[in-house]
């Protein structure tokens, strides 16, 4: 059964909250907003400069360690992408999309794309700065260089050089829970560099953590690297966006907004009667068709 697009299940009666596992577009009242701000203020105590510098300088090693432990068992394949981003499926039988997934991990987007799109209708590139992740992608029995190409790359490098990909050639770049893993200081240049690889009319499809998401509120004091930017216990990092921040990143790179929405979702544990408020940002931005660069 296909996953329904978000925004279709509304909680109109609080007494029904435990009737389903999740509710869409849940409005926060002023009290809840203030509680979230207070939680962030409490956990925003900075960590020591030495630890901060070490964590920021060893991002690739932290993700290598992560994938060395979890292999391909931690993240689920993202079959929901086709519901939220129907652009990922070719619109005509003879169309062939060139797609790049940045931060491809172990292929949780690459392989659903190859599985669900018609034969030879897409060519998928995937890059990650974890060499361990790329090794796992290539060990998959479905990996075939005639259909996909995975390579190690730090997308924050400037200038950005993407293996075998010409500039102005990509139909779609997916950025799914990846920009949040980057140092905020490098985000703007990263998006500008990526936009150079989109063909005119090409799109960046973005989904990532939003400000005051449950994951942000759960951080303990001493894990904050900078404002709204944290290090998890395993050393991997995460930033929590506002829609305006994402819009500035994209428009400063010359991209035009198609969609920029906040997905506020209430997830519940019906057995334990727990409420968990999640916040994600979902966006689509397009390179202007009149871009002749």
Secondary structure, DSSP 8 states (H G I E B T S, - for coil): -----SS------GGGGGGSSEESS----HHHHHHHHHHHHHH--B--HHHHHHHHHTHHHHHHHHHHHHTTSSS---TTHHHH-GGGS-SSTT--EEEEEES-TTTTTHHHHHHHS-TTSEEEEEEES-HHHHHHHHHSTT--TTTEEEEE--TT-SS---TT--TT-EEEEEEES-GGGS-HHHHHHHHHHHHTTEEEEEEEEEEEEBTT-HHHHT--TT-EEETTEEE-TTS-EEE-B-HHHHHHHHHHTTEEEEEEEEEEEEEEETTTTEEEEEEEEEEEEEE-TT---
